[in-house]
Amino acid sequence: MKHRCFWVTDNELYKKYHDQEWGVSVYDDKKLFEFLILETFQAGLSWLTILNKRENFRKAFDNFNCKMIALYSEIKYQELLKDQGIVRNKLKIRGAIINAQLFMKVQKEFGSFSTFIWSYVNDNPIINKFETREEVPTKTLLSDIISKDLKKLGFKFVGSTIIYAYMQAIGMVTDHTTDCFRSKEV
């Protein structure tokens, strides 16, 4: 039996996410945008809730196409508020539209969002070697800095804790505990 990080339950979707995605470095802007939107919707909820709704989010948000989302009309916004397959939070849905617009602005300025976000770690993931769950932080000085910078740009739902979870999800930081089988693979 494989030993996984402390937060992974017996849920197969959770195991698959942990085993195949969490902590794996992502440089593709489309995937970076998807994780940004999912992490912002996760605020105050469990990640499993978001994983269970991930396919619904993909359908509702045009497969996380930031160009399309940036142009969502009031009619589309109202449709999303009625979509039971996603998290129907007015502020988070508005935030997703705003974040899509700002994501594209960052892409234009830096050539890609990937270039922008990975510059915070000089394109090298931070590999932590935590042994216990107590050692794994929920935020760091770096996530504080990135959060402040994103907020200055106008991004919504990008507090330090959300940004640290984002950093973990996209592999900017690898926090598989040393007893997890993935800690040796990532």
N, C-alpha and C positions, 0 to 999 in steps of 0.2 A: 504494500500500500504506500502510495506517495504521501510524503509529509508536505503540507502546504502552509502558507502564512496563516497566522492566527485568525484573521478576519474571514477566511473562506469557509462557507457553510457546506453542507452536503448537496446543495442545489447545483445541478449539472451546468446551468448557465453561468453561475458564479465560478465554478471550477474551470470551465472552458475559458472564461475571461481572464482569470488569474494565470492559467497555464499558457495561454497563447498571446495575450495582449498586454497585460499590466507590466509595466517596467520595460517594455520593448521600445527602443528609440523610434520615434515617428518624425519624419521630415517632410512628408507629403502635406501640402496646405489643406487639401480637402479633408483629410483625416484629422489634422490639427483643429480645423474648424468644427468638425463633428464632436470631437472630445470637448472643445470649449463650450459648445452649446449644451451638451449632455451634463457636463460638470455644473454649469450655471443652473440648469433645471434641478439638479440634485440637491442644491442648497436646502438644508432643513429636512431632507428625506434620506432614505437609505439608497445606497448605490444599487442594491438589488432591485428596488422599485424602478429605477431608471433602466437597468438592463432588461427587465421584463417588458418595458415599453419601448425599447430601442428600435425595433422594426416599425412600430407605429410612428415614432418620431421621424424615422427616415421617410415614410410615406407622407406624413403631414407636412414636413419641412423640405419637400422636394429633394430628397436624398442629400440634404445638407449642402445644397448649392447656394453659396453665399451671395452670388449675383442675383439669383431669383428672390431669395429671402430679403435682401436689401430693398427690393422694390415692392414688397407686400403692401397691398392696399388695406384700407379699413375693412373692406368686405372679407378679405382673406384673414385678417386679424380676428374678426367676429367668428368666422368658420373655425379657426383654431380654438377659440374659447369654448366651442361646443363639442370639440373632438374628445370623446371619452377615452380614446386610446393613448392620450398624452397627459402630461401634467397641465391642468388648465388654470394657470396662474396668470392673471392680467399683466403684472409687472414683468414676469419672466418671459412671457411671449413678446411683449414690447421690447424687452431687453435683447431678445434674440435678433429682432429686426435691426435694432440700433447696433448691436455687436457685429452683425453681418456687414453693415455699412462701414463701420470702423475697421473691421478686418481687411476689407478691400482697400481702405485708405492706407493701412500699414503695408499691405502688399505693394501698393503703388510707390510708397516712399522707400521701402527697403528691398524691393524686388520680389520678396516673398515674405509671408508671415513666418515661415520656418527660419529664414535668415535673422529676422527680428528676435524671435523667442529664444532661439538657440545661442544667440550672441551673449546671453546672460551667463552661459556656462562655457563660453569659448568653444562651442560645438562639441564639447566632451561631456557625456553624462556623469553625474556625481554618483559614484557607487558606494553605498553605505554598507556596513557590515554589522548591522544590529543583531543582537542575539535574542532580545526579548521584546515583547510588544510595548513595554513601558519606554523603551529607548526610541521607538519610532515616533517622530514628532508629527503634529498636525499642521504646523507651520514653522517657517524658519525665517531668518533675517533675509535670505534671498527671496522667499515668497512674499515677504513684506515689501521688498523693493519692487518686484515685478507687479504686485497688486497696486501699489501707489502709482507706478508708471502707467498702467492700463487705465486706472481711474482718471488720471490727468488727461488721457486721450479721450475719455468719455465712455469707456466700456462699463457695462452694468453687470452686477452680480460677480464681481471679481475680487472678493475679499481674500485675505492672505490664506485662509484655510482652504477655500475653493481652489486658489491658484496652486497651493501645495499638492492637493489631490490631482490637479491637472498635470503638474510636473511629474507626479508618479505615473499617471496614466500614459503620458507620452514618452516616458523613459528618460526625461531630463534628469531625474533622480531615480535610482533603483533602491528600493527599500524592502526587497525580499529578505526576511530574516534568515540568518545563517543555517537554521535547521530546515529551511524550505528547499525542496529539490531544485527550484528555479534559480536560487541564488548562485548556483554554480554554472547555470546555463546562460543567464542574461549578461 
